[in-house]
Amino acid sequence: MRRDQRDRREDHHEHAEVLLEQLTRALGDLPARDQDQRIAVDGLKRGTLVEVETMVPTARAKATKTPPLDFPGQEIVVLRSERNEDRTETAVVFVPDDARAFLQNRISAYGSENLGNQPRPDVDKFEVIETIRDASGRSLLTAAPDEQDERGWWELWLRRPDTQRPDLIANAVVEGVRRAGLDVHPERLTFPDTAIIFAHGTQNEIVGIADRLNGAISEIRPAAGSIEPFLDLGENGLGQQALVEDYSARVDPPADGAPVVCVIDTGVAAAHPLVAPGLTGAWTVNDAWGTDDHAGGGGHGTGMAGLVLHGDLATPMADGRRVQLRHAAESVKFLPPAGFPPNEPARYGIITQSAVAVAEVERPNVPRSFCIATSSDHFNPDGPSSWSGALDQICAGAMPGERLDGVAAKDHPKRLVFVATGNIAGGMKADVEQHHSLEDPSQSWNALSVGGYTAKIGPSVDNPELNPLVGANEKSPFSRGSKLLPADLTPIKPEVLFEAGNMMVDAGGFCAWHPAVSLLTSGKDVAAQPLVPFWATSAATGVAGNFIGRLKAGLPERWPETYRALTVHSAEWPQPIRSKLVGRGRSWRTISKGEKQQIMREVGYGVPDLGRALASASNDVTLLVESEIQPYALGADGRGAVFNEVHFFALPWPRAALEALENAAVTMKVTLSYFIEPNLTGRAATRPDTYRSFGLRFAIKKRTETAADFRRRLSNAPGERAENDGEADYWLLGPQAMQAGSLHCDLWRGPAIDLAAHDQIAIFPVGGWWKSHVGQRRISDRARYTLAISISAPDQDVDLYAEIAAAIEARVAAEIAVGAAPGEG
C-alpha cells in the first residue's frame, strides 16, 4: 500500500516545492492593519481562503478525494469541497494568519529529502494535491454567476464550533451582514456543526460580505423561493403525502407540561400527521358545532395550528433535520359552521371569553397563550369596542366572575393574547397601496396586535408574467395599521410584524394573493391536500404563536407581561423600513416625531427576533425587571386619591466604556409592559384615563441632573410628567406618544458620552379610573409591570455585556461588604 501511494509522485521534494510556491502566491501578503477590510468575528481568527484541487485519478480509480487538511489546533479547516467532472475534487480551505508558517512547515516536512528510516510525514494530506490557488467569497457559491445580479435571498452556511458558545460565530456574522446594510431573516436553522442564516441582497453583495468574513462562511446557496413545488405534486395529493410522511417521521412531540398556544378559530383537523403530535386539546364553545375545521378551501384553524407548531413549513420540510417540538397547540372553535346562525358582532367579546374559559376548564394550570386571527369591520377602531374591551379583560384577568374581593389585581390570572390586525383583500394596485385602518378587535390595549411583513418575492413557476407587489422585507400588502387613528387616543398598532406573504400584480395593475409568495402549512383535507398555502395577517398571527411558544419554552415561568415586553423589545425594523426612520450616523431621520409615529403606526416596532428575546449578545445587553406597584393611595382627607409610588432604578451603565466612545452612536431601548382593566364608558373613546384602570410611564434622569434632583422631580410632579429638560432630544417618539395603551416603547439614539450620564430610570403612575372613580373602592389596589432596557453599540469594539456584568458584580459585592457586621464574612 505504501508503495502505491509513493508511486503517485516521482519526486516528493519537487512536489512540495511547487505546493509551497503556490501556497505563498495564494495567501498573498497580509494587509496593513489600517487597511484590513476583513470583519472581525468574535471567536474566529482573521485569515485567508485558498482553493486546493486534487490530481486527476488513474483510469482504475473512482476519484481522488479531498485529503484531510483540517488542523484543529491551528484552526485550519476545510470549508467546502465538490466533485469535478474529471473526477478530481476542489476544496476551499481557511488558513488563519498566524497558521501560515505552520502549514508551510508541514508541507516542507512532507517534501524532506533526508528522512532516513522515518516514514514520509503527511503523505495522506499533500500527495494528492495538484494545485493550490487563491480563493475568494465567490469560491463558496454553489450557484452560477448571476449576470443580472438581482436581489434575492441567500443561505449562508456558517461554522458552528462545538464550544460552550456554539452560536458565537453565527451571531457575529448576522451583525456583520446587518452592518453592511443587508437584511437577515429573523429565523435560522441550526445543526451540530452548521448554522444557516438567510440574507437578502444581490449575488455580488453577498460575495462581497463573504470576502470580508473569511473562515466564518462555509457555503453560499440560493435560498428556496416559491412553495409551488410543494403544492404541485401529482394527483390526489400523493406527492404531498410522501412529504408529510417524511416530515412527520422526523417530528418529536413536546414534553408533558410544555407551554401551549391556543388557537381560537374555526376548529382543527386533529388527525393531521403534522398537527396530531403537538395537539393537546380540541374543543368548541357550542357542542353542536363539533371541533373539526369547517372553513372553506384548505381550512383555516388547521393551517393556524400548523404554523403555531412548525412555523412556515417551506424551510423545515426541505432541510431533512429532526424536529423537537418544545411547545404544544390547542384549538377552540368559536365560529359556527354552515347551517348555524352566524355569531352576532355584538357578541364576539362574550364568545371569545367563553372560548378562553373552555380551554382553561378543560386543561387548567397550563402555561398558555392565545392566538386570534379573526376580525370585523362592523365597528370603527378609533376607540374601544365591546370585543376589544373583552380582550383587555382576558389579558388582565378581569373577565366577569373572575375578580375576587380582597384579591389584588396583581394576583388575578394574566394572559397573553395575539390578535391579527385584519387584512386587505387585494384589488387594483392604487387601492391596495393606500393605508387601511386595522379592524376590530385589534385596537385592544392589552393584546399584542400582529401585522405583516414579507420576505416572499417569488417568482411564480406557473405564472412568470406576474411580479411581487412589494420587495423583500417590506410591509406586507395585506397588513393594516393605525395611521389614520387619533394618536392621542389610540395605541401604536400593530406592535410587531411577522411573515404574512406578498401579493402578485399583473400587467394591468391587479393585485391578489398567490401561492408563490405565500407560506406553507397544514390543510384540513388530510387525504387529498395535506399541504396548503396560507397568507395575510392570519399567517402572521400563526407565526407569532410559534414565536411565543418557543420563547416560553426557552424562558419559562415569566409573566405574560414579560413575554409581551420581550417580543416587542427584541423587534427590529428590516432595512427597507428602517431607512424611513434611521438616518446616517447617530441620527434619526430629520422628520417630526409625529411623522415618525405615523410610520410606526403601519409597521410597529419591527420583526421580533427569538435569539434577542432569549438572550442578549455581547454588544447588546438587556436588563429586565418584573415588579409590583401601588399607583394610588387615599389622600390626607380620607376621601380622594393621590398618586402613590414611584419606582427608581439605577442603571449599571459602563460609564468609563461609554465615555471612551465619546460621540459614537449608541442606542438605548426602553419597553414598559403592563395590563390595564378596561372601563367601557361613553367617554372611553376620548379619555384614555377613563378607560384604563391605571397607567404607568417611564422617565430617564437628565444628563445634568443629580440623583436627588431626579427623585424630587418625579416624586413632586403629579400625573403626566413632562421632561422640559432643555437637553438635546434623542428619543424617537418622546413622552407625548405614550397617551394610550398599556405597552410603551421608545428608542434613544445619540452620543455614548451623553448616555453615560442617563444612569437612572423611574416608573411613575398617571391617571386611571382606580384613582378617579372613588366609589369603585380600588384606590389602594396593586398592579404589576415588566420593564426591559437595553443598550447597544453594534459598530463599536466594546463588550457592553461584560462591562455591565462586572459593574453589577462589583455593586453587589460592595452592598454585601457594607451590610456585613464587623467580623462577619
VOGU-3710 file (C-alpha; in Angstrom, 3 decimals, decimal comma):
1> mrrdqrdrre> 0,000/0,000/0,000  2,756/2,466/0,871  4,468/1,748/-2,445  1,284/2,524/-4,362  0,940/5,792/-2,510  4,572/6,797/-3,077  4,261/5,998/-6,718  1,755/8,816/-7,167  4,664/11,280/-7,083  8,064/10,583/-8,558
11> dhhehaevll> 9,704/13,351/-6,552  8,062/14,416/-3,304  10,617/17,165/-2,694  9,897/18,771/-6,030  6,147/18,407/-5,443  6,444/20,095/-2,044  8,427/22,967/-3,573  5,667/23,504/-6,138  2,978/23,442/-3,431  4,919/25,908/-1,275
21> eqltralgdl> 5,272/28,310/-4,168  1,580/28,001/-4,994  0,579/28,416/-1,340  2,706/31,537/-0,878  1,207/33,086/-4,007  -2,350/32,103/-2,983  -2,024/33,523/0,531  -0,542/36,811/-0,644  0,697/39,491/1,718  -1,078/40,262/4,943
31> pardqdqria> -2,927/43,599/4,758  -1,654/46,503/6,817  -3,668/46,926/9,995  -5,178/50,265/8,901  -6,136/48,805/5,516  -7,586/45,486/6,659  -11,170/45,333/5,360  -11,896/41,950/6,937  -14,668/41,944/9,543  -13,573/40,815/12,986
41> vdglkrgtlv> -15,685/37,872/14,147  -15,726/37,078/17,856  -14,439/33,518/18,337  -12,704/33,364/14,920  -9,224/34,317/13,823  -8,672/36,501/10,775  -7,376/34,514/7,838  -7,305/33,831/4,116  -9,152/31,444/1,814  -7,242/29,207/-0,586
51> evetmvptar> -8,540/26,646/-3,021  -6,921/23,230/-3,484  -7,539/20,779/-6,295  -6,604/17,116/-6,319  -4,709/15,309/-9,084  -6,548/13,531/-11,896  -7,140/9,904/-10,843  -5,809/6,919/-12,694  -8,075/5,011/-15,049  -8,904/2,466/-12,359
61> akatktppld> -9,503/4,962/-9,531  -13,009/6,323/-8,977  -11,815/9,762/-7,881  -9,136/11,494/-5,890  -10,824/12,818/-2,786  -10,001/15,975/-0,905  -7,414/14,998/1,718  -7,925/15,688/5,450  -6,419/19,171/5,551  -8,022/20,208/8,847
71> fpgqeivvlr> -5,596/21,134/11,637  -7,905/21,921/14,586  -5,120/23,155/16,830  -4,259/25,818/14,261  -7,894/26,377/13,197  -7,060/25,461/9,620  -10,278/23,997/8,269  -11,776/22,726/5,014  -14,899/24,814/4,476  -16,401/23,017/1,482
81> sernedrtet> -15,464/20,577/-1,276  -17,041/19,434/-4,532  -16,513/16,780/-7,192  -15,418/17,909/-10,670  -16,306/16,289/-13,990  -12,766/14,871/-14,394  -13,183/13,075/-11,019  -10,894/15,469/-9,196  -12,135/17,394/-6,188  -11,841/21,069/-5,361
91> avvfvpddar> -11,929/22,359/-1,783  -11,855/25,756/-0,120  -9,551/25,905/2,899  -9,387/28,604/5,559  -5,869/29,459/6,765  -5,624/31,816/9,798  -2,973/34,496/9,539  -0,984/33,037/12,433  -1,112/29,496/10,935  0,626/30,306/7,649
101> aflqnrisay> 4,070/29,327/8,858  2,693/26,140/10,432  1,160/24,994/7,133  4,275/25,883/5,173  6,441/23,923/7,622  4,179/20,863/7,297  4,482/20,947/3,514  8,267/21,368/3,785  8,466/18,378/6,145  6,374/16,332/3,697
111> gsenlgnqpr> 8,936/17,111/0,959  12,009/16,464/3,097  14,911/14,691/1,309  16,555/13,353/4,454  14,047/11,055/6,117  16,380/8,232/6,998  14,253/5,299/8,171  11,306/7,561/9,095  8,091/7,397/7,043  7,315/10,458/4,971
121> pdvdkfevie> 5,014/12,699/7,051  1,620/13,889/5,863  1,606/11,891/2,637  -2,147/11,429/3,098  -2,610/15,210/3,257  -0,432/16,585/0,494  0,411/13,892/-2,043  -2,847/14,079/-3,995  -2,944/17,887/-4,082  -2,209/19,079/-7,592
131> tirdasgrsl> -2,850/22,794/-7,290  -3,191/25,474/-4,636  -4,587/28,806/-5,780  -6,141/31,900/-4,293  -9,839/31,859/-3,420  -12,498/34,384/-2,557  -16,048/34,543/-1,317  -17,166/33,609/-4,825  -15,481/30,227/-4,333  -18,133/29,440/-1,689
141> ltaapdeqde> -21,010/29,863/-4,146  -22,936/26,823/-5,297  -24,789/28,865/-7,943  -23,710/30,008/-11,386  -22,762/33,677/-11,809  -25,820/35,910/-11,945  -25,286/38,301/-14,813  -28,341/40,430/-13,891  -27,290/40,417/-10,221  -30,852/40,698/-8,995
151> rgwwelwlrr> -31,672/40,894/-5,317  -32,820/37,710/-3,643  -32,480/35,507/-0,573  -29,295/33,518/0,041  -28,405/30,796/2,504  -25,162/31,466/4,357  -23,841/28,221/5,848  -21,818/29,138/8,922  -19,368/27,204/11,013  -20,745/26,200/14,418
161> pdtqrpdlia> -17,822/25,036/16,564  -18,551/22,583/19,352  -17,904/25,009/22,185  -19,824/26,373/25,129  -20,999/29,176/22,840  -21,784/27,386/19,574  -23,687/30,321/18,038  -20,947/32,874/18,669  -19,872/32,970/15,017  -23,425/32,990/13,696
171> navvegvrra> -24,413/35,929/15,892  -21,316/37,860/14,851  -21,939/37,174/11,148  -25,537/38,329/11,445  -24,303/41,561/12,974  -21,671/41,965/10,249  -24,186/41,419/7,473  -26,570/43,935/9,017  -23,807/46,491/9,380  -23,181/46,134/5,669
181> gldvhperlt> -26,747/47,274/5,064  -28,207/43,893/4,134  -31,214/42,276/5,749  -31,083/38,998/7,658  -34,194/36,902/8,130  -35,020/36,509/11,841  -35,241/32,717/11,533  -32,215/30,424/11,280  -31,525/26,697/11,110  -29,060/25,019/13,451
191> fpdtaiifah> -27,279/21,702/13,105  -24,465/20,219/15,201  -21,717/21,755/13,031  -23,549/24,349/10,966  -25,898/27,264/11,367  -27,768/28,574/8,333  -28,892/32,180/8,152  -30,780/33,839/5,319  -29,511/37,145/3,928  -31,113/39,327/1,282
201> gtqneivgia> -29,052/41,027/-1,406  -27,544/40,668/-4,831  -25,049/37,921/-5,544  -22,253/40,483/-5,682  -23,276/41,981/-2,330  -23,352/38,556/-0,688  -19,970/37,627/-2,172  -18,568/40,958/-1,025  -19,657/40,206/2,535  -18,183/36,700/2,318
211> drlngaisei> -14,839/38,192/1,201  -14,724/40,126/4,462  -15,837/37,212/6,656  -13,163/34,686/5,749  -13,468/31,465/7,678  -16,960/32,067/9,052  -18,953/31,111/5,956  -18,504/27,626/4,534  -21,029/27,769/1,699  -23,391/30,177/-0,068
221> rpaagsiepf> -26,537/28,872/-1,713  -29,577/30,495/-3,290  -32,436/30,181/-0,824  -35,585/28,285/-1,727  -38,296/30,578/-3,015  -41,821/29,648/-4,001  -43,825/26,970/-2,195  -45,423/25,999/-5,525  -43,323/22,819/-5,893  -44,800/21,530/-2,615
231> ldlgenglgq> -48,333/22,124/-3,889  -47,925/20,613/-7,367  -47,079/17,003/-6,563  -49,389/14,893/-8,666  -52,996/13,879/-8,420  -54,836/13,192/-5,158  -52,030/14,662/-3,099  -49,893/11,520/-3,347  -46,668/13,522/-3,617  -47,704/15,691/-0,694
241> qalvedysar> -48,483/12,587/1,343  -44,912/11,379/0,880  -43,536/14,734/2,001  -45,830/14,841/5,011  -44,958/11,265/5,935  -41,232/12,014/5,723  -41,504/15,181/7,779  -43,864/13,791/10,420  -41,446/10,885/10,957  -38,845/13,468/11,975
251> vdppadgapv> -41,080/15,265/14,484  -40,771/14,542/18,195  -43,775/15,649/20,294  -43,447/18,207/23,096  -42,810/17,064/26,634  -45,532/16,978/29,268  -46,010/20,413/30,774  -44,707/22,225/27,699  -46,162/25,689/27,072  -49,298/25,780/24,917
261> vcvidtgvaa> -50,582/28,162/22,266  -54,374/28,004/21,994  -55,814/28,858/18,563  -59,308/30,361/18,792  -60,599/29,811/15,264  -62,664/27,510/13,006  -61,644/24,205/14,575  -58,889/21,795/13,567  -58,285/18,572/11,667  -56,954/16,897/14,786
271> ahplvapglt> -55,767/13,741/12,992  -53,472/15,607/10,595  -49,999/13,997/10,859  -48,349/17,399/11,278  -50,822/18,610/13,896  -51,552/15,491/15,951  -48,072/15,177/17,588  -48,373/18,637/19,146  -52,124/18,965/19,694  -53,118/18,619/23,343
281> gawtvndawg> -56,772/19,546/23,081  -59,585/20,476/20,658  -62,878/21,907/21,938  -65,768/24,130/20,907  -67,909/26,784/22,572  -71,022/25,035/21,200  -71,088/21,242/21,263  -73,411/21,188/18,239  -70,694/22,763/16,092  -68,174/19,955/16,537
291> tddhaggggh> -64,428/20,544/16,753  -63,387/19,838/13,142  -62,201/22,619/10,823  -65,227/23,790/8,841  -63,589/26,666/6,926  -63,659/26,503/3,146  -60,735/25,723/0,873  -57,906/24,140/2,799  -59,344/25,194/6,139  -58,226/27,933/8,480
301> gtgmaglvlh> -57,881/26,654/12,033  -55,810/23,682/10,810  -53,454/25,994/8,959  -53,129/28,178/12,028  -52,309/25,140/14,195  -49,665/24,027/11,684  -48,000/27,444/11,737  -48,148/27,618/15,533  -46,379/24,260/15,814  -43,902/24,424/12,920
311> gdlatpmadg> -43,820/27,952/11,516  -43,663/28,245/7,724  -43,182/24,633/6,590  -41,373/25,591/3,365  -37,975/25,525/5,073  -38,131/22,628/7,579  -39,806/20,270/5,076  -36,850/20,661/2,747  -33,891/20,512/5,135  -34,083/16,943/6,489
321> rrvqlrhaae> -33,426/17,887/10,123  -35,032/16,256/13,145  -37,650/18,489/14,760  -38,216/18,603/18,507  -41,442/20,424/19,332  -40,951/22,375/22,522  -44,474/23,769/22,755  -47,944/22,413/22,042  -51,125/23,681/20,386  -54,800/23,669/21,315
331> svkflppagf> -57,905/24,543/19,336  -61,181/26,104/20,441  -63,810/26,599/17,744  -65,649/29,884/18,289  -67,047/30,410/14,783  -70,130/28,419/13,697  -70,109/26,127/10,641  -72,592/26,361/7,780  -76,162/25,657/8,813  -75,880/27,532/12,102
341> ppneparygi> -76,680/31,200/12,686  -73,558/33,376/12,424  -72,169/34,978/15,549  -73,604/38,417/16,090  -70,814/41,040/16,024  -72,040/42,441/19,340  -71,466/39,062/20,998  -67,912/38,412/19,721  -66,450/39,536/23,033  -68,621/37,156/25,042
351> itqsavavae> -67,901/34,245/22,692  -64,152/34,915/22,799  -64,175/34,922/26,590  -66,184/31,693/26,518  -63,511/30,117/24,287  -60,802/31,089/26,770  -62,832/29,655/29,635  -63,408/26,373/27,760  -59,670/25,794/27,321  -58,878/26,675/30,925
361> verpnvprsf> -61,605/24,464/32,327  -60,619/21,506/30,154  -56,897/21,818/30,939  -56,335/24,050/33,972  -52,986/25,378/35,200  -51,279/25,204/31,807  -48,774/27,896/30,676  -50,992/29,062/27,829  -51,104/31,889/25,285  -53,852/32,639/22,765
371> ciatssdhfn> -53,971/33,434/19,040  -56,982/35,047/17,351  -56,893/35,672/13,593  -60,476/36,834/13,145  -61,541/40,463/12,784  -64,574/42,536/11,941  -65,204/45,827/10,155  -68,541/46,406/11,914  -67,010/48,817/14,441  -64,727/51,798/14,000
381> pdgpsswsga> -61,367/51,039/15,655  -60,748/54,647/16,729  -61,930/53,701/20,226  -62,526/50,645/22,414  -65,281/48,226/21,398  -67,027/45,534/23,392  -64,807/42,968/21,636  -61,517/44,781/22,173  -62,582/45,510/25,750  -63,279/41,795/26,244
391> ldqicagamp> -59,743/41,020/25,057  -58,371/43,552/27,541  -60,320/41,798/30,291  -58,956/38,412/29,198  -55,369/39,666/29,435  -55,880/41,444/32,756  -57,719/38,581/34,494  -60,818/40,756/34,772  -63,460/38,712/32,963  -66,937/38,650/34,590
401> gerldgvaak> -66,848/36,443/37,679  -63,045/36,411/37,703  -62,462/39,300/40,098  -62,383/38,275/43,734  -62,915/40,772/46,515  -59,862/41,192/48,651  -57,532/39,836/45,951  -55,244/42,466/44,440  -55,298/42,976/40,691  -51,704/41,814/40,531
411> dhpkrlvfva> -52,776/38,359/41,730  -55,521/37,741/39,188  -54,597/35,452/36,262  -52,897/37,258/33,380  -52,944/36,026/29,774  -51,009/36,867/26,630  -53,166/37,224/23,514  -52,021/37,748/19,912  -54,618/39,208/17,552  -54,424/39,904/13,805
421> tgniaggmka> -54,893/43,468/12,541  -57,182/42,319/9,727  -56,455/42,108/6,014  -56,540/43,985/2,748  -58,187/41,585/0,323  -56,488/42,665/-2,898  -57,677/44,673/-5,897  -56,167/47,391/-8,042  -52,645/48,364/-7,050  -53,527/52,012/-6,386
431> dveqhhsled> -56,200/50,938/-3,903  -54,145/48,222/-2,194  -51,250/50,601/-1,609  -53,444/53,063/0,274  -53,375/52,894/4,064  -56,138/50,730/5,512  -57,049/51,018/9,185  -56,943/47,969/11,418  -60,110/46,064/12,211  -61,878/45,330/15,483
441> psqswnalsv> -60,690/43,958/17,983  -57,015/44,671/17,227  -57,274/48,132/18,814  -57,155/46,235/22,136  -54,755/47,858/24,581  -53,522/44,660/26,229  -53,385/42,209/23,311  -50,357/42,198/21,004  -51,638/43,179/17,565  -49,859/41,417/14,735
451> ggytakigps> -49,247/42,985/11,351  -47,287/41,552/8,472  -44,053/41,998/6,596  -42,815/39,691/3,873  -39,645/38,043/2,660  -41,567/36,303/-0,137  -40,608/37,732/-3,520  -41,375/34,860/-5,947  -41,166/34,488/-8,898  -44,013/32,156/-9,813
461> vdnpelnplv> -43,131/28,976/-11,647  -46,561/28,727/-13,252  -47,136/32,440/-13,891  -43,781/34,078/-14,691  -45,531/37,175/-16,037  -46,624/38,109/-12,504  -44,442/40,212/-10,224  -44,368/40,506/-6,424  -46,100/43,700/-5,326  -43,533/44,719/-2,689
471> ganekspfsr> -39,844/43,999/-2,291  -38,232/41,780/0,294  -38,656/42,824/3,935  -41,240/45,481/3,163  -44,572/45,723/4,955  -46,852/43,029/3,589  -49,557/44,464/1,311  -52,139/42,507/3,343  -51,315/44,338/6,576  -53,409/47,064/8,178
481> gskllpadlt> -52,349/49,715/10,684  -53,421/52,643/12,854  -52,010/55,571/10,879  -55,420/57,180/10,424  -56,475/56,758/14,060  -56,076/59,594/16,604  -52,566/59,340/18,012  -53,511/60,747/21,422  -56,371/58,298/21,939  -55,214/55,001/20,437
491> pikpevlfea> -52,097/52,854/20,926  -49,492/52,303/18,214  -50,817/49,274/16,332  -49,588/46,825/15,179  -46,777/46,481/17,699  -44,968/43,732/15,765  -44,735/42,223/12,290  -44,411/38,586/11,289  -44,290/36,919/7,864  -47,644/37,413/6,110
501> gnmmvdaggf> -46,773/36,720/2,480  -46,872/39,014/-0,533  -49,297/39,780/-3,344  -48,648/39,318/-7,057  -49,514/42,084/-9,510  -50,302/41,578/-13,196  -49,635/43,895/-16,144  -52,998/45,592/-15,620  -52,205/46,504/-12,005  -54,491/43,955/-10,347
511> cawhpavsll> -53,134/42,505/-7,094  -54,034/39,276/-5,305  -52,585/36,517/-3,173  -50,575/33,804/-4,959  -49,040/30,541/-3,695  -45,592/31,563/-4,939  -45,451/34,296/-2,299  -47,400/32,546/0,466  -46,464/30,410/3,467  -46,843/26,623/3,581
521> tsgkdvaaqp> -48,845/24,910/6,300  -51,164/22,010/7,084  -54,523/21,703/5,284  -57,705/20,214/6,675  -58,129/17,679/3,797  -55,551/15,186/5,019  -56,198/12,677/2,224  -56,282/14,956/-0,821  -54,409/18,132/0,130  -52,485/17,901/3,401
531> lvpfwatsaa> -50,327/20,936/2,491  -51,852/24,298/1,591  -50,738/27,884/1,006  -51,518/30,365/3,779  -51,220/34,128/3,711  -52,134/37,536/5,179  -52,221/38,504/8,853  -53,755/35,154/9,763  -50,457/33,612/8,679  -48,522/36,290/10,576
541> tgvagnfigr> -50,519/35,546/13,737  -49,849/31,814/13,368  -46,099/32,520/13,059  -46,392/34,817/16,100  -47,885/31,875/18,010  -44,885/29,764/17,009  -42,590/32,548/18,248  -44,244/32,850/21,652  -44,368/29,069/22,104  -40,621/28,819/21,572
551> lkaglperwp> -39,937/31,888/23,705  -41,891/30,486/26,646  -40,199/27,098/26,248  -36,764/28,716/26,335  -37,615/31,171/29,106  -40,226/29,518/31,348  -42,120/30,913/34,321  -42,094/34,570/33,335  -45,145/36,806/33,459  -47,343/37,278/30,368
561> etyraltvhs> -46,477/40,984/30,634  -42,822/39,962/30,353  -43,274/37,802/27,262  -45,129/40,694/25,642  -42,312/43,083/26,569  -39,607/40,742/25,260  -41,460/40,176/21,989  -41,598/43,903/21,303  -38,190/44,655/22,788  -36,491/42,092/20,541
571> aewpqpirsk> -38,066/43,526/17,395  -36,098/45,437/14,776  -37,151/47,005/11,524  -35,776/45,310/8,412  -33,678/47,621/6,273  -36,233/48,994/3,792  -38,414/50,047/6,727  -35,537/51,052/8,993  -34,274/53,567/6,426  -37,536/55,507/6,811
581> lvgrgrswrt> -36,731/56,152/10,482  -32,959/55,965/10,891  -30,618/58,329/9,096  -26,848/58,239/8,923  -24,587/58,114/11,933  -26,324/58,539/15,274  -29,291/60,499/13,995  -32,924/59,713/13,439  -34,444/60,935/10,204  -34,973/64,686/10,206
591> iskgekqqim> -38,734/64,427/10,256  -41,069/65,333/13,068  -41,933/62,949/15,872  -45,492/62,958/14,603  -44,338/61,792/11,175  -42,228/59,057/12,769  -45,213/57,880/14,754  -47,264/57,794/11,547  -44,688/55,410/10,040  -44,695/53,246/13,169
601> revgygvpdl> -48,480/53,040/13,103  -48,032/50,961/9,968  -45,001/48,843/10,928  -44,885/48,916/14,739  -41,532/48,218/16,357  -40,487/45,740/13,675  -39,912/41,997/13,396  -39,228/40,139/16,684  -36,031/38,110/16,932  -36,142/34,990/19,106
611> gralasasnd> -32,413/34,997/19,773  -32,512/38,558/21,075  -35,610/37,807/23,131  -33,971/34,802/24,803  -30,531/36,232/25,470  -28,541/39,382/24,910  -25,420/39,376/22,760  -22,074/40,683/23,937  -22,616/44,121/22,422  -26,384/44,265/23,074
621> vtllveseiq> -27,444/43,730/26,663  -30,959/43,733/28,117  -31,918/44,418/31,739  -35,275/43,001/32,831  -37,417/43,997/35,823  -40,659/42,341/36,976  -42,184/44,425/39,755  -45,374/45,328/41,643  -46,642/48,835/42,278  -49,465/50,605/44,112
631> pyalgadgrg> -50,160/53,544/41,801  -52,575/55,455/44,066  -53,467/55,917/47,733  -56,096/57,695/49,814  -55,400/61,355/50,301  -54,973/63,070/53,626  -58,695/63,823/53,712  -59,505/60,095/53,530  -61,901/60,640/50,628  -59,956/61,458/47,480
641> avfnevhffa> -56,998/59,706/45,869  -53,421/60,830/45,267  -50,513/59,402/43,325  -48,545/56,983/45,437  -45,428/55,012/44,476  -42,655/55,969/42,098  -40,036/53,297/41,437  -36,430/54,334/40,802  -33,809/52,051/39,288  -30,095/52,705/38,951
651> lpwpraalea> -28,844/51,662/35,515  -25,467/49,875/35,679  -24,102/51,525/32,558  -20,361/51,029/31,978  -19,691/54,748/32,339  -15,982/54,627/31,514  -16,539/52,487/28,424  -19,315/54,768/27,154  -17,313/57,930/27,826  -14,378/56,397/25,942
661> lenaavtmkv> -16,635/56,024/22,902  -17,261/59,799/23,107  -19,625/60,825/20,273  -20,022/57,361/18,742  -23,656/56,374/18,278  -25,282/54,075/20,818  -28,921/53,090/21,166  -30,977/52,601/24,304  -34,360/50,896/24,036  -36,935/51,013/26,821
671> tlsyfiepnl> -40,089/48,859/26,887  -42,709/49,055/29,644  -45,489/46,445/29,685  -48,491/46,103/31,989  -52,152/45,076/31,689  -54,971/47,515/32,429  -58,514/46,658/33,418  -60,822/48,321/30,860  -63,762/50,554/31,674  -66,164/50,827/28,732
681> tgraatrpdt> -67,995/54,128/29,164  -69,246/56,799/26,822  -66,059/58,772/27,472  -63,638/55,867/26,966  -63,090/56,705/23,291  -61,875/60,225/24,076  -60,425/59,857/27,573  -57,709/57,208/27,910  -57,553/57,869/31,657  -61,234/56,922/31,890
691> yrsfglrfai> -60,732/53,645/30,008  -57,656/52,394/31,884  -57,652/51,267/35,488  -54,207/52,764/35,976  -51,390/53,983/33,800  -47,603/53,937/34,048  -44,831/55,891/32,347  -41,045/55,934/32,440  -38,596/58,798/32,669  -34,802/58,886/32,408
701> kkrtetaadf> -32,587/61,022/34,631  -31,329/64,079/32,811  -27,689/64,237/31,860  -27,021/67,243/34,108  -29,409/66,197/36,882  -28,305/64,781/40,226  -29,959/61,643/41,568  -31,596/63,710/44,310  -32,972/66,238/41,814  -34,307/63,400/39,681
711> rrrlsnapge> -36,149/61,871/42,624  -37,509/65,247/43,630  -38,752/65,993/40,114  -40,515/62,650/39,696  -41,921/62,490/43,215  -43,359/66,013/43,291  -44,939/66,357/39,847  -48,444/64,838/39,634  -49,718/62,721/36,759  -48,128/63,197/33,346
721> raendgeady> -44,587/64,453/33,958  -43,207/66,404/31,002  -39,464/66,377/30,605  -38,877/70,086/29,795  -35,202/69,419/30,339  -33,650/71,699/27,726  -31,251/68,927/26,759  -30,846/67,585/23,246  -33,730/65,266/22,437  -32,527/61,912/21,118
731> wllgpqamqa> -35,793/59,991/21,599  -37,514/58,535/18,568  -41,046/59,264/19,802  -40,860/61,101/23,117  -43,335/61,097/26,030  -46,195/62,662/24,048  -46,528/59,440/22,033  -47,498/57,496/25,166  -51,010/58,772/25,782  -52,873/55,491/25,200
741> gslhcdlwrg> -52,130/51,796/25,503  -50,546/49,582/28,130  -47,251/48,943/26,330  -44,862/51,848/25,881  -41,639/51,565/23,913  -39,169/54,194/22,789  -35,611/54,333/21,486  -32,891/56,801/22,432  -30,154/57,133/19,816  -27,294/59,513/20,439
751> paidlaahdq> -23,702/60,039/21,624  -22,324/57,424/24,008  -20,895/60,091/26,300  -24,380/61,545/26,803  -25,948/58,175/27,566  -23,342/57,547/30,259  -24,952/60,275/32,386  -28,509/58,984/31,889  -27,943/56,402/34,595  -31,317/56,176/36,358
761> iaifpvggww> -34,858/55,403/35,265  -38,144/55,957/37,093  -41,527/54,250/36,719  -44,376/56,518/37,809  -48,185/56,398/37,688  -50,583/58,516/35,649  -54,349/58,793/35,948  -56,846/55,944/35,704  -60,305/55,026/36,962  -58,897/53,339/40,058
771> kshvgqrris> -57,981/56,884/41,116  -60,882/58,898/39,744  -63,761/56,501/40,471  -63,562/56,523/44,249  -66,812/54,598/44,570  -65,207/51,549/42,956  -63,009/51,175/46,073  -59,940/50,313/44,021  -57,766/53,240/45,088  -55,302/51,078/47,040
781> drarytlais> -55,176/48,181/44,579  -51,813/46,872/43,465  -50,692/46,074/39,921  -47,578/44,726/38,295  -45,374/45,622/35,329  -42,351/44,500/33,353  -39,556/46,837/32,312  -36,947/45,951/29,679  -33,982/48,220/28,962  -31,114/47,592/26,578
791> isapdqdvdl> -28,181/49,468/25,139  -26,308/48,503/22,011  -23,240/49,745/20,212  -23,139/47,459/17,154  -20,500/49,474/15,315  -18,082/49,678/18,237  -15,478/47,249/19,505  -16,697/47,126/23,101  -18,176/44,242/25,079  -21,025/46,001/26,878
801> yaeiaaaiea> -22,332/42,752/28,351  -19,037/42,071/30,114  -18,750/45,683/31,266  -22,263/45,718/32,750  -21,889/42,263/34,319  -18,691/43,444/36,008  -20,411/46,617/37,237  -23,322/44,641/38,711  -20,953/42,147/40,353  -18,930/44,966/41,889
811> rvaaeiavga> -22,071/46,712/43,135  -23,408/43,540/44,739  -20,041/42,872/46,382  -19,970/46,420/47,758  -23,508/46,126/49,134  -22,591/42,853/50,881  -19,467/44,433/52,338  -21,371/47,476/53,616  -24,177/45,360/55,062  -21,941/42,871/56,869
821> apgeg> -21,364/43,307/60,607  -17,786/43,526/61,853  -16,203/40,130/61,936  -18,690/38,582/59,523  -17,524/37,037/56,261
//
